[in-house]
Amino acid sequence: MNRRVRARRATTASRTTIAVAAALVSAVFACNAPDAPDARTAAGAADAQSSETLFAGGVVWTADPANPRAEAVLVRDGAIEYVGTSAEASERTGPDAQTVDLAGRMLLPGFVESHTHPAVAGLIASTFQVIGTETVAEVQEALAQYAAANPDEEVLFGFGFPGALASAVNSAGVTGPHKEDLDAVVSDRPVMILAVDAHSAWLNSRALEVAGIDRDTPDPVPGIHFYQRDASGEPTGWAVEGAAFWPLLPVFGIGSEEQFRAALSATLPELSSMGVTTIFDAGIPGGETTLRNALSAVAGLERDGQLPVRYRASWYVDSPNVEPAEVVANVNAVRGDFASDLLDIHTVKIAIDGTIEGQTAAMLAPYASGGSGAVALSGEPLASLLTALRQAGLDAHAHAIGDRTLRAVLDAVAVAREAVPESGSRVAVAHAMLADDEDLPRLRALDVTIQTTPHWAHDMQGSLALYSRLLDPVRGARIMRLRDLWAAAPMVAFGADFPATGLPFPLTSPLHGIKIGITRLGPGASDGPPYPPVDQSLALEEMLLGYTANGARQLGLEGVTGMIRPGLAADLVVVDRDLFAIAPHEIDQAQVDMTVLAGRVVFAREGG
């Protein structure tokens, strides 16, 4: 990861730095990308498409256990018509068909990004970036440079301060980022900078004033989502967990439909260039209006023929004060307004704990500092919500970093399943960075999917040393047990959780995740000690399943996509080499040459 401080200028619109041209956002995302390719738009590529296309001459991996390998694939009218031998595929192919000569390359099902935040990420990318900073001084330097270069921007919205600042004592003598350090650089304009994991925010005094946050302001969820305070009760400027800062987006003029349209016009083509054909947006926080603005932007892209992915959104819950029936009604109302061929929302994202870095992930044993984090929603309230979702046939996606959180989710699932034995509702636990051995067998018994981020299974920004310091030695060395989770859960699916991954966008691709999951080495690394536990690596085929068939099943799309099988949509990706024929550490050097959504080319690499 590039350690240089990076401050990028965004175009000013309204009162914020957010409404930025898509080209600028794309440039921010491509920063430090090795040979980032140019994506063709879905609409432009569609003109060149035939109703029938034959893919042959390379390696075909299908993710279909009944027919895992093939020589050729015939696509007709956006669906997979035939998978098998080249000879029979040619016999079935009409005279006007287009032929894609794989020339030894590999054809795979389109990748499923089962946990990401492209709408929010697009907004964030249009801010000034401090990814790669390690100290308060480096953040101050980036802010000073950006503020001086953009004197007309009334609100300075940034992203990427390091998670390590959350456990450091600042210049004012309290833990975490402090408003005084931002005031020393900019005091006349609101400043809000999100942490690199997007689980906390750093505000200056002017931002607190504009937002109306003072010593008398109650914490949104005391002890879980809160405003850090000094000994006198004054907010320090560190807003911990989402309910303490996401509602501030509209306060600062962030999150209009136009802003989301610009943001998604940048992020979604980038995902296409990574071979992604289906995404799960795991939360557009900020309230119903913000969510509707984002979905309106997605719907607009689809109407204009510019939506290059299947988009599955979610309703975001981050408070214990929820009424299950109201949540169900809200999801169904939004779904009724926006569901289409490519866009749908039938999942409730439940933010149940925080992060290890912020010591807000809930642990069965205390952190070295003495606290053990907190579970925002558990027991009867969580069980009631899951029960209501099962009754309505809606899915749940629970953010659970800590081992105590995982246990709380499983306890609630058990109650909900007993209350509603038969349901099409599915539960996925996101992340599961720490899991107690006692709870692993319960995953299969309760049919709970694990959705996790293999990118975290390497020493990213010194995470190993940080976790070893924050946790006891045993648990500090037991992060991201991919092999144990794979063996225990009925299914494991993968996603990058961008932008909370903590990596530049190009390094969050499925190919990078696959390489890390196999080697437990970082992007570009070919040797060195693997991230412990060293026996937790997965095999290539397992990693591929986690990014294809398993992701589709998590989203209830197994009858639509996720495999190369006759009758399914022709969601395909062409990679420039056979991944099974190269060393595992070389997988992240492979390039996506073509991405196909329902038979339509939505990305083609120049020269690929």
Secondary structure, 3 states (H helix, E strand, C coil): CCCCCCCCCCCCECCECCCCCHHHHHHHHHCCCCCCCCCCCHHHHHCCCCCEEEEEEEEEECCCCCCCEEEEEEEECCEEEEEECHHHHHHHCCCCCEEEECCCCEEEECEEEEEECHHHHHHHHCCEECCCCCCHHHHHHHHHHHHHHCCCCCCEEEEEECHHHHHCECCCCCECCCHHHHHCCCCCCCEEEEECCCCEEEECHHHHHHHCCCCCCCCCECCCEEEEECCCCCEEEEEECHHHCCCHHHHCCCCCHHHHHHHHHHHHHHHHHCCEEEEEECCCCCCHHHHHHHHHHHHHHHHCCCCCCEEEEEEEECCCCCCHHHHHHHHHHHHHHHCCCCEEEEEEEEECCCCCCCCCCCCCCCCCCCCCCCCCCCHHHHHHHHHHHHHHCCEEEEEECCHHHHHHHHHHHHHHHHHCCCCCCCEEEEECCCCCHHHHHHHHHCCEEEEECHHHCCCHHHHHHHHHHHCCHHHHCCCCCHHHHHHHCCCEEECCCCCCCCCCHHHHCHHHHHHHHHHCCCCCCCCCCCCCCCCCCCCHHHHHHHCCHHHHHHCCCCCCCCCCCCCCECCEEEECCCHHHCCHHHHHHCCEEEEEECCEEEEECCCC
